[in-house]
Amino acid sequence: MGFVKEFREFAIKGNVMDLAVGVIIGGAFGKIIDSVVKDLVMPIVSAIIGQPDFSQLYIVLKGDVPVNTALEEARKIPETAIFAYGNFITVAINFLLLALVIFLMIKGINSLKRKEEAAPTAPPAPSKEEILLGEIRDLLKNK
């Protein structure tokens, strides 16, 4: 019974629940960034470079591969060595955008925290002892 109780306390703690929510939101956020890269950024980049599908970019290091052969077909040709860099470009751009968005979010959160910390706080009310000592001081001044 002690194990079940201990596990329940662990699972219900705020940190575990926050982590679970963060993972779920992170997964959804990753899909949004993937869509931004694939649907918004890559068409602009490919318009500049001239190839709409980066996943098909590769260099043949060894072997004979006909021109304009799809990557999967080129990989099936025996005795070829292919350097497939196109998908890496897409993933790298995806990572850079995700890192930028997270950086901007953290920067915004930190600036909000700094504003809260900079806000003047009222000094704490004097304790009963301080009030009593102040009254004694005032009485001694008057004598």
C-alpha positions as CSV (number, residue, x, y, z in Angstrom):
1,M,0.0,0.0,0.0
2,G,2.9,2.4,0.7
3,F,4.2,2.1,-2.9
4,V,0.8,3.0,-4.4
5,K,0.4,6.0,-2.1
6,E,3.9,7.2,-2.8
7,F,3.4,6.8,-6.6
8,R,0.1,8.7,-6.4
9,E,1.7,11.6,-4.5
10,F,4.5,11.7,-7.1
11,A,2.1,11.6,-10.1
12,I,-0.2,14.3,-8.7
13,K,2.5,16.7,-7.8
14,G,2.4,20.0,-9.7
15,N,5.8,19.4,-11.4
16,V,4.8,16.2,-13.1
17,M,1.5,17.6,-14.3
18,D,3.3,20.7,-15.6
19,L,5.7,18.5,-17.4
20,A,2.9,16.5,-19.0
21,V,1.1,19.6,-20.2
22,G,4.4,21.0,-21.5
23,V,5.1,17.8,-23.5
24,I,1.6,17.8,-25.0
25,I,1.8,21.5,-25.9
26,G,5.3,21.0,-27.2
27,G,4.2,18.3,-29.6
28,A,1.4,20.4,-30.9
29,F,3.7,23.4,-31.2
30,G,6.2,21.3,-33.1
31,K,3.5,20.4,-35.7
32,I,2.7,24.2,-36.1
33,I,6.4,24.9,-36.7
34,D,6.6,22.0,-39.2
35,S,3.6,23.5,-41.0
36,V,5.2,27.0,-41.0
37,V,8.4,25.5,-42.5
38,K,6.8,23.3,-45.1
39,D,3.9,25.5,-46.1
40,L,5.3,29.1,-45.7
41,V,9.1,29.2,-45.5
42,M,10.1,26.4,-47.9
43,P,8.0,27.6,-50.8
44,I,9.8,31.0,-50.6
45,V,13.2,29.4,-50.3
46,S,12.5,27.0,-53.1
47,A,11.3,29.9,-55.3
48,I,14.7,31.5,-54.8
49,I,16.6,28.3,-55.4
50,G,14.3,26.8,-57.9
51,Q,13.4,23.4,-56.5
52,P,10.1,23.0,-54.7
53,D,10.9,19.7,-52.8
54,F,14.1,19.9,-50.7
55,S,13.8,16.2,-49.6
56,Q,14.9,15.2,-53.1
57,L,18.2,17.1,-53.1
58,Y,21.2,14.8,-53.1
59,I,24.7,14.4,-54.5
60,V,25.9,11.1,-56.0
61,L,29.3,10.3,-54.5
62,K,29.9,7.0,-56.2
63,G,28.0,5.2,-59.0
64,D,26.0,6.1,-62.0
65,V,22.5,7.6,-61.3
66,P,20.5,9.0,-64.2
67,V,19.7,12.7,-64.0
68,N,16.4,13.6,-62.3
69,T,16.1,10.3,-60.5
70,A,14.1,10.4,-57.3
71,L,16.1,9.9,-54.2
72,E,14.4,6.6,-53.2
73,E,15.0,5.2,-56.7
74,A,18.6,6.4,-56.6
75,R,19.2,4.6,-53.3
76,K,18.0,1.3,-54.9
77,I,20.7,1.4,-57.5
78,P,23.4,-1.1,-56.5
79,E,26.9,0.2,-55.7
80,T,26.0,3.8,-55.3
81,A,26.9,6.2,-52.5
82,I,24.4,9.1,-52.2
83,F,24.8,12.2,-50.0
84,A,21.1,13.2,-49.3
85,Y,21.3,16.7,-47.8
86,G,17.8,18.0,-48.8
87,N,15.9,16.7,-45.8
88,F,18.6,18.0,-43.5
89,I,18.1,21.5,-44.9
90,T,14.4,21.3,-44.1
91,V,15.0,20.0,-40.6
92,A,17.7,22.6,-39.9
93,I,15.4,25.4,-40.9
94,N,12.6,23.9,-38.8
95,F,15.0,23.7,-35.8
96,L,16.1,27.3,-36.3
97,L,12.5,28.6,-36.4
98,L,11.5,26.6,-33.4
99,A,14.5,27.9,-31.4
100,L,13.8,31.5,-32.5
101,V,10.1,31.2,-31.4
102,I,11.0,29.6,-28.1
103,F,13.7,32.3,-27.5
104,L,11.2,35.1,-28.2
105,M,8.7,33.5,-25.8
106,I,11.2,33.2,-23.0
107,K,12.4,36.7,-23.7
108,G,8.8,38.0,-23.3
109,I,8.2,36.0,-20.2
110,N,11.5,37.3,-18.6
111,S,10.6,40.9,-19.5
112,L,7.2,40.4,-17.8
113,K,8.9,38.9,-14.7
114,R,11.3,41.9,-14.6
115,K,8.4,44.3,-14.7
116,E,6.8,42.5,-11.8
117,E,10.0,42.6,-9.8
118,A,10.6,46.3,-10.6
119,A,7.1,47.3,-9.5
120,P,7.5,49.0,-6.1
121,T,6.1,47.0,-3.3
122,A,4.7,48.5,-0.1
123,P,7.0,48.1,2.9
124,P,5.7,45.6,5.3
125,A,3.7,46.8,8.2
126,P,5.7,47.3,11.4
127,S,5.5,44.5,13.9
128,K,3.9,44.9,17.4
129,E,7.4,45.1,18.9
130,E,8.4,47.9,16.6
131,I,5.3,49.8,17.3
132,L,5.8,49.4,21.1
133,L,9.5,50.4,20.8
134,G,8.4,53.5,18.8
135,E,6.0,54.5,21.5
136,I,8.6,54.1,24.2
137,R,11.0,56.2,22.1
138,D,8.4,58.9,21.7
139,L,7.7,58.9,25.5
140,L,11.4,59.2,26.3
141,K,11.7,62.1,23.9
142,N,8.8,64.0,25.5
143,K,10.3,63.7,29.1
